[in-house]
Amino acid sequence: MIRNTKFAVTAAILSMICVQGGASFAKQLFPAIGPIATTALRIGLSAIILYLITRPKLHTFTKQQWLYCSAYGLGIAVMNLIFYMAIQRIPLGLGVTIEFVGPLFLAFALSRKLLDVVWAALACAGILLIVPWQSNGVDPLGLLFALLAGTFWAVYIMMGSKVSRIMEGRQAVSAGMIIATLFILPFALWDGAILHLNLSLFGKGLLVAILSSALPFSLDMMALGKLPTKTFSILTSLQPAFAALSGLVFLHEVLTVTQWLSVACVVLASIGTTVFSKRDGQTPKNQEVQ
């Protein structure tokens, strides 16, 4: 039992490393093809990988299932596009921290516990520490994009909850990624940068897709099969910290002490609302298809 738990915890941690590492490598593509083409490349290749893994029976979907999957896929596309536009302007660690506030405040909104006011205040303090009240080198538009991405993350979670009630989760994710690809592709063609792909850029895009979707998807399934939902949620609450470390290692993005304190506030708020939540059987509030 202890061995299984250790394996599951390791799988969850590796999943976070993959996701944030994938985001770091995606950001390295921005100078060559920009965030729109990077989003299209990442989502499109992820859709192909997930389709090959899950083999969804698309021909059996009902009209209602297609409708829900369409809204779900739209959420995936917009969330990822706006997030990439955010981290083009601000460090990865700050982008994930601000984005994380979306599902965090969704959890607060669905809770009726007075203690959650404390965690909400802690999360707000984390945001206020990042806001550029003075000229501190943080791009305000990047922060706004990250906040919008967090909003769409919350919408994505709500749609994911609805679609999971009417169909099997893996098929919904695969179909959602296909729809996200169809949505983002016209924007990428309009942008034009994706037409200038070479073998090297395509290889990097494939690496981003594997790290951001295929590997974490599989690792999360392993972890969720052996860990309580609450334990998994606590572990994934560390995503902003892993993002900051990934930005430091792969992108040489050095955060200030105040910015690290902001990350810590959001992580603690997420852990606090998870630990004291009684909704242990629900899907983790901070699980994301990235």
PyMOL commands that set and color helices and strands:
alter all, ss='L'
color gray80, all
select helices_A, chain A and resi 2-54+58-60+63-87+92-109+116-130+140-163+169-191+193-196+199-224+229-236+239-251+257-275
alter helices_A, ss='H'
color red, helices_A
deselect
rebuild
show_as cartoon
